[in-house]
Amino acid sequence: MPELPEVETLRRALLPLIPGKRLATLKFYRPDLRFPIPTETLTQTLTGAVLSDITRIGKYLLLHFSGGAMLWHLGMSGRVEQAPSLTPIHKHDHAAFHFEPDIYLHFVDPRRFGCILWVPDGKGHPLIDHLGPDPLVPTTTAKDLKARARTCKGPIKGFLMNATRLAGIGNIYACESLHAALIHPNRPANKLTLPQWETLLATLRVTLEKSIASGGTTLRDFFSADGTPGYYTIDLAVYGRENQPCKQCGSPIVRTVHSGRSTFFCRACQKR
């Protein structure tokens, strides 16, 4: 599943390509993905409009035009590819966008858990209105996160993966960051000290930025030949390494399951 670094990598890959360009044509090859696509609204509003910027909140991309933003979410299997024309290339090319003069982008989503929606200026949208702060935004602070966790008695790993508390953190990055911060994934979120929050936020940022760097800088090198996104190229310390030696102390990595999701950690290093 594409996570925050993959979406940020996509944003950075698109920034040199389409901001300042006019969206000449929109084509939709099915009426819905996870949600119905507002094809008529998007076509009427955006045909001929100039894209001003691309921003990200959590795992959502916002393509900004006058009057609002087109919201993209990649879901579990989505990706965006550059193509030679609007003509579909893959079975699961569900939408295509032509930016003048000659940039064609295809929204590909085999499992159809992604979405393409419209967010009018000043109206907001239920998918993003209640998201927590983004860990990569400089205004997100350890003090703020500690305050948000004040009433959270549940495990810190669950806190990290709750998008209403902190936007965009998936399972891989939660496990990796907690290991780097030497914090046990079951520690109650409201029991972390301010210094622990400072360490955890710093490790989150380092882990995410390393993955973004490994993803490449173009649409082409973001994906391998089989369409797999780039986060598998990062050097994983604990995730998926059950019973393998911890790279810090040599103790075997432990795997547990919480809420149907695997958690990987080192009992020796992550005692706190």
C-alpha positions in Angstrom: 0.0 0.0 0.0 1.4 3.4 -0.9 2.2 5.3 2.3 3.2 8.9 3.1 6.7 8.7 1.5 5.3 7.2 -1.7 2.7 9.9 -2.0 5.3 12.6 -1.2 7.6 11.1 -3.8 4.8 11.3 -6.3 4.2 14.9 -5.4 7.8 15.8 -5.9 7.9 13.9 -9.2 4.9 15.8 -10.5 6.1 19.3 -9.4 8.5 19.8 -12.3 5.9 18.5 -14.8 2.5 20.2 -14.4 2.2 23.2 -12.1 1.6 26.3 -14.3 0.3 24.0 -17.1 -3.2 24.1 -18.5 -5.3 21.0 -18.1 -6.6 20.5 -21.7 -8.5 17.2 -21.4 -9.8 14.9 -18.7 -10.9 11.4 -19.6 -12.6 8.9 -17.2 -12.9 5.3 -18.2 -15.1 4.2 -15.3 -17.6 6.2 -13.1 -16.1 5.2 -9.7 -13.2 3.9 -7.7 -13.6 3.7 -4.0 -16.2 6.5 -4.3 -18.1 7.8 -7.3 -15.9 10.1 -9.4 -17.5 13.5 -9.9 -16.7 13.3 -13.6 -19.1 16.0 -14.7 -18.0 18.5 -12.1 -14.3 17.8 -12.7 -14.7 18.1 -16.5 -16.7 21.3 -16.5 -14.6 22.9 -13.8 -11.1 21.9 -14.8 -11.1 21.7 -18.6 -8.8 24.6 -19.6 -7.9 25.5 -16.0 -4.3 26.1 -15.0 -2.8 24.0 -12.2 -1.3 26.3 -9.6 0.3 23.9 -7.0 0.4 20.4 -5.7 0.2 19.8 -1.9 -0.1 16.8 0.3 -1.8 16.1 3.6 -1.1 12.6 5.0 -1.6 10.2 2.1 -3.7 12.6 0.0 -2.6 14.7 -2.9 -4.3 18.0 -3.7 -4.0 19.4 -7.2 -4.9 23.1 -6.8 -6.8 25.1 -9.4 -8.8 28.3 -9.2 -11.8 27.5 -7.2 -10.7 24.3 -5.5 -8.5 21.2 -5.7 -8.7 17.8 -7.3 -8.1 15.2 -4.5 -6.2 12.1 -5.4 -5.7 9.1 -3.1 -3.8 6.0 -4.3 -5.6 3.5 -2.0 -4.0 0.1 -1.8 -2.6 -0.3 -5.3 -2.9 3.0 -7.1 -0.2 4.8 -9.1 0.2 7.6 -11.6 2.1 7.0 -14.8 3.2 9.3 -17.6 2.0 8.1 -21.0 2.3 9.2 -24.7 -1.4 9.9 -25.1 -4.8 9.7 -23.3 -5.3 6.2 -24.7 -5.3 3.5 -21.9 -2.2 1.4 -21.7 -3.1 -1.0 -18.9 -6.3 -2.8 -18.0 -6.7 -0.7 -14.9 -6.1 2.8 -16.4 -9.2 4.5 -15.0 -8.6 8.1 -15.7 -6.2 10.2 -17.9 -5.2 13.9 -17.9 -3.7 15.9 -20.7 -1.7 19.0 -19.6 -0.6 21.2 -22.4 1.4 20.9 -24.4 2.3 17.2 -24.3 2.1 15.8 -20.7 -0.3 12.8 -20.3 -0.9 11.3 -16.9 -2.8 8.1 -16.2 -4.3 7.1 -12.9 -3.9 3.4 -12.6 -5.6 1.5 -9.7 -6.0 -2.3 -10.1 -7.9 -2.8 -6.8 -9.9 0.4 -7.1 -9.5 1.6 -3.5 -8.1 4.9 -4.5 -10.2 8.0 -5.3 -10.4 11.1 -7.5 -12.6 13.8 -6.0 -13.2 17.5 -6.0 -12.7 19.8 -3.0 -14.1 23.3 -3.5 -12.3 26.2 -1.9 -13.5 26.8 1.6 -15.7 23.7 1.7 -13.2 21.1 2.9 -13.9 17.3 2.5 -14.7 14.6 5.1 -11.6 12.6 4.0 -9.2 15.3 5.0 -11.1 17.6 7.4 -10.2 15.6 10.5 -6.7 14.5 9.8 -4.1 15.0 12.4 -0.9 17.0 11.8 1.6 15.9 9.1 4.9 14.6 10.6 7.0 16.3 7.9 5.5 19.7 8.4 7.8 21.9 10.5 5.0 23.3 12.6 4.3 19.8 13.9 6.0 19.6 17.3 6.7 17.0 20.0 4.9 19.2 22.4 1.8 19.2 20.2 1.9 15.4 19.8 2.3 14.9 23.6 -0.8 17.1 24.1 -2.8 15.1 21.6 -1.8 11.9 23.4 -2.8 13.2 26.8 -6.0 11.1 26.9 -4.8 8.2 24.8 -4.2 5.1 27.0 -3.8 2.8 24.1 -0.4 1.7 22.6 1.8 4.3 21.0 1.9 2.2 17.8 -1.9 2.6 17.5 -1.6 6.3 18.1 0.9 6.7 15.3 -1.3 4.9 12.8 -4.5 6.8 13.8 -4.7 9.4 11.0 -6.9 11.7 13.1 -4.0 12.0 15.6 -1.1 12.0 13.1 -1.6 11.9 9.4 0.0 9.5 7.0 1.9 6.9 9.2 1.5 3.3 8.0 2.6 0.1 9.6 6.1 -0.1 8.1 7.0 3.4 9.2 5.4 3.0 12.7 7.5 -0.1 13.4 10.7 1.3 12.0 10.4 4.6 13.8 9.5 3.1 17.2 12.6 0.8 16.9 14.8 3.7 16.0 13.5 5.7 19.0 13.9 2.6 21.3 10.2 2.8 22.4 8.1 -0.4 22.9 5.1 -0.4 20.6 2.8 -1.3 23.5 3.8 1.6 25.7 0.7 3.7 26.4 0.8 6.8 24.3 0.0 9.1 27.2 3.0 7.8 29.2 5.6 9.0 26.8 7.7 11.9 28.2 8.4 15.0 26.2 12.0 13.9 25.5 10.6 10.6 24.1 8.2 12.5 21.9 11.1 14.6 20.6 13.1 11.5 19.8 10.2 9.8 18.2 9.2 12.7 16.0 12.9 13.1 14.9 13.1 9.4 14.0 9.8 9.5 12.2 11.1 12.3 10.0 14.4 10.6 9.4 12.8 7.3 8.5 10.2 9.0 6.2 12.9 11.2 4.5 15.1 8.1 3.9 12.3 6.4 2.2 11.4 9.4 0.1 15.1 9.6 -1.0 15.0 6.0 -2.0 11.9 6.4 -4.1 13.6 8.5 -6.7 12.7 11.8 -8.2 10.7 10.9 -11.3 7.5 9.0 -12.1 9.6 6.4 -13.9 12.1 5.6 -11.1 9.4 5.7 -8.4 8.2 2.2 -9.5 10.1 -0.9 -10.3 9.4 -2.9 -13.5 6.5 -4.8 -11.9 4.9 -1.6 -10.6 6.0 -2.0 -7.0 6.5 1.4 -5.3 10.0 2.3 -4.0 9.6 1.9 -0.3 10.8 -1.7 -0.4 14.3 -0.4 -1.2 14.7 1.1 2.3 16.9 -0.7 4.8 14.4 -2.2 7.1 15.5 -2.7 10.7 12.6 -4.7 12.1 9.6 -4.8 9.7 9.2 -8.2 8.2 12.3 -9.6 10.0 10.7 -11.9 12.5 13.3 -14.1 14.3 16.1 -12.4 12.5 18.8 -10.7 14.6 18.3 -7.1 15.6 20.8 -5.0 13.8 21.6 -3.1 17.0 21.9 -5.8 19.6 21.5 -9.2 17.9 18.4 -10.3 19.8 15.7 -11.9 17.6 13.0 -9.6 16.2 9.6 -10.4 17.6 6.3 -10.3 15.7 3.0 -9.7 17.4 -0.5 -8.9 16.0 -2.7 -6.0 17.1 -6.0 -5.2 15.4 -5.1 -7.5 12.6 -1.8 -5.8 11.8 1.7 -7.2 12.4 4.0 -5.4 14.7 7.7 -6.0 14.6 10.1 -4.9 17.4 13.1 -5.9 19.5 12.4 -6.8 23.1 16.0 -6.0 24.2 16.2 -2.6 22.6 12.7 -1.4 23.0 12.1 -1.8 26.7 10.7 1.7 27.4 
